[in-house]
Amino acid sequence: MKPIPLAQLQRGHVLVVGDVMLDRYWYGSVDRISPEAPVPVVHVQREEDRLGGCGNVAFNLVSLGAQASLLSVVGQDAAGQRLAQLLAHSGITAELGHDPSLSTTMKLRIIGRQQQLLRADFENLPDHEVLASLSQRYTELLPSHQAVLFSDYGKGGLTHVADMIGLARAQGTPVLIDPKGHDYSRYVGATVITPNRAELREVVGPWRGEEHLERLAQGLRRELRLQGLLVTRSEEGMTLFDDAGAMHVGAQALEVFDVTGAGDTVIATLAALLGSGLSLREALPWANKAGGIVVGKFGTASVSWAELAA
């Protein structure tokens, strides 16, 4: 792979739009089973908060050396305030809408003996009026960015995604989407979408071998008028389907410790490189390398330019 100068990455400014979350971790020791129920008792000794959802995507971008703006909506609650604090110290330009009726999405993970024992989710859907105001801000921000990344977690933050895609493509701006759900029709016209194996199977059904997968993937790509469809395949690596056919790269992970947020790292790396002028095929090996690095870390993590360039 041809080395990527840091200065080239720094020229790319990516607008991240989607569902931002607070990832909270409670770490502790486990020495006994509860007398009340057959569950472990965790003596919590340390707490940690991290940017989650599209916040982790944006943090991956700035970790790589690119510039990132984040457009999302949070509640007027403690979790929303904590997210604002984390964003203020992250290097990300935050554009947050606020909805008093919204509970900011938070995922609480309880960790004992280096294993996740429990995850508790706190969430509800944002008000559509708040989302409409974000659409206006999106239109204002779009001209100053070289790529747009939509991070869809199905929490309601991308109600107007079809219109947003159209605006970006009309300006010639690459659009990358981490998709969710069964209905991909709202992603029509994007540059590339990045489903994993399970997500793609939900949409096109099961496949029998590589040729069958390519027929299904290319059929979906043409139906959605995408430049590329990138399938992340865990231990099988990842495959890009485009007009030139299929480009496969094998997995590079030396040790898999935690796959949380690996998809965020892959699409963030793609967006940073497309925003700095590379093509999808040029960016793919780098995105694959970044994914291989991040699964060797615990929790929602990121990859630096130095790690990627090593």
N, C-alpha and C positions, 0 to 999 in steps of 0.2 A: 504494500500500500504506500502511495506517495505521501510523505509527511505533510501535515497541515500547519502552516504558520499560525501562531496565536493571534497575530495581528489580523489575519484573515477572519478568524472566528469572531473577534471583537467587533468587526464591522457589521455583523449580522444582528439585527434587532427583531426579536420574535415576540409577537403578541399571543399570550396564552389566555384562552377563554374557557370557562367551564365551572366545574363544581370543586370549590376549595373546602378542605376539611382540616380539622386538628387531629393529628395522630398523637395520642397520649400513651405513654408506657409506664407501667408500675413494675419495678424489678424487686424481687425478694427471694428469701430462702424458703424452702419447703422441707419441713422436718416431721410433719405428722398429718394424719387424716382427721378431719373434723368428726367429733362425736355426734353432730346433728344430722349429717348426711355423708355418704361415701365420696367426699371430695377433699382435695388437698387444702390445707391451711397455708396461705402465703403470708409470711411476715414481710410487709413492704418496707424496703430500706432505701429505695431511690426512685425518683420520678423524673420523667423526661418528656418534653413536648417537641414535636416536629411538625413541619408543614406537610400536609397530606393532600391527596387528590391532585388537582391541577397546581396546587402550591408546590408539591414535590416535583412536578414537571418543570415549573419555572425555576426552582432551586437547582435542578440538574443543569438547566441552561446557563445560569450564572456561574455554576461550579466549573463548567467547561470553558468559560471565558466569554461567552456570548452575552448580549444584553437581553433582558426579558421584562416585559410588562405583563401584569396579571389583572384580568378583568373578571370579577366574580361578585357574588352576593353573600353576605353573612347576616346573622341576627344581631340584635342589640343585647348581647349577653356576655357572660364571662369568657366563653370559648371564642366568640368573635373578637373580643378585646385582646385575648391572648394571641390569636392569629395576626392581628394588626401589629402587635409587638414583635412577633417573630419576623414578619415581613419587613418591618422598619429596619431590622438589623441584618437583612439577607442580601441586600444589593438589588432586590427586585423592585421595580416601580409598580406600586400597588394602586389599583383602581377598583375600590370596593364599594358596592351598593349595600345599603342597610335596610333590613326589613324587620320591624318590631315584632311581627307575628311569627318569625322564623326562628327555630332552634338551630344554631350553627351546627353543622354536621361534625360530630366527634366520634372517633373510634378509639376506645380504651382497650389496650392490650395488657394483660397481666402475665408477667414472665417469671418463671421459676426454673432454676437449674438449666438456664439457657434454652428453655422451651416455652412456647406460647401455650398457656393453660386455658385462657379464656379471652374472647373479644366481645365487648359490649358496644353497641352502636346507638348513638343519640342523633335523631334527625327528623325533619319533616320537609315539605316542599315550599319553595319561596313563592311569594305573591307575584302574579303575572305583571302587575303594574311596575314593580321593581325591575323585572326582567326587561320590560319595554324601555325603561330609562337606560338600562345597560346597552341596549341596541343602539340608542342614540350616541352614547359615549363611544361605542365600538366604531361607528361611522367616522367620528372625529379622530380616533387614534390610528385608524387603518393606514392612511397615507405615509406615516412615519415609520412603518415596520416593513421588513423584507420577507417575513413569513408569518402565517397565522396557524396556531395549533389549538385545536378544539379537544379538550379532555372531557369526555362524556362518561360520567359515573351513574347516570340515570337518576340524579337527584333533583332534576328540574331546572338546572342552570342553563340548559341549551334549548329552550323552547323555540327560539327563533333561529336555530342553526342554519336552516335552508336559505333564509334570506341573507344571513351573514356570509355564507359560502359564495353566493352569487355576487355580493358586493366585492369580496376579495378577488375573485377570479376575473371580474370585470376590470380590475386594476392590474391584472397580471401577477398578483401575489400568490405564491404557493400556499396551499391549504392542506394541512395534515390533520388527521382525525384518529383518535383512539376511540373506537366505536363501542356501543352498548346496545343490548336488546336484540330483537328479531327483525325490526324494520329498518333496513339500511337505506330506504328510498330517500330519506331526508338528507343523506350525504351525497346526493347526486352532484356531479361536477367538481368534487374535491380533487386535489392532486393525488393524494395517497391516503388509504386507511390501513390500520395496523391491527387487525384482529388476531387473537391467539387461536390455537387449534380448536378449543372448545367453542369459542365465540363464532368462528367460521362455520363449524359443524351445525350450530343452531340455525344458521341462515340457509346453508346450501345442502345440508344433510350429510350423512357419512360418505366416505369415499373408499375405493378399493385400489390402492396403489397410486404411484406418482402421476401416471398419465390421466387417471380419473380425476385426481385432485386438480391438475392443471386445467382440465376441461371445465370443471365447476368454478374454479377461481377466475379463469379468463372470462367465462360467461357472466359472472357477477360483475367483474371489472367493466366489461363492455356495457352491461345494463346500466351501471351507475355512472358511466362516462368518466372513469378515473384514468389518470396517467399510470398509476401503479397500485397494486394491492400487495401489501407485505404481510405474510403470515408468519408470526413468531411461533416456533415449534418446540420450545423447551430444549430437551436434550438432543433434538434433531436439528438444531440451528434455526435458520429462518430462510424463507423463500420469497423473492420478489417476482411478481407476475406483471409484465408490461407488454408494450407492443413488440418488443424484441423476443419475447418468450418468457422463460423461467430462469432466474438467477438464484442459485442456492449457495449459502455459506454455512459451514458446519459450526456447531457449538464450540466455544472457546473456553468455557469455564473450567478451571482447574479443580475447584472445590465448590459445591453448591451448599451454602449455609442458610440462605433465606431468599426466596424469590419475590418477597414483598416489594412492589414498586419497580421491578425489573422492566416491565413494559413502559413505565414512565421514562426510564433512562434511555431506552431504545428510541422512542419517538422524539425525546428531547434532543438526542444526538443528531437524528435525521433532520430535525427542524433547524438546528444550529448550522448544520453544513449546507442545507438547501438555502438558508438565509444568507450564507456567505458565498454562494455562487456555484456550489457543486451540484452535480446531477444525482438522481436517486441511486443509480448504479455505482457512482463514485462514493456516495455516502454510506451505502449498505455495509461494507466490511467494517467500517468504523463503528457504526451502530451496533453491529454484532459483537465487536470487541468490548464496547462499553457495557453491554448486557452481561457479558461473561465476567467482567470485573465486579459488577455491582451485586451479583448473586453470591459472591464470596463475603459480603458484609451483612450485618444484622439489621433488620427493620427497613423502613423507608430510607434509602441511602442515595448518594450521588457519586459521580465520577469526576475527577478533576482533569484538566487538560494535560497535566504532567503524567498522570496515570495512563491516559489514553495514548500519549505520545511515546511512552516508554517501550 
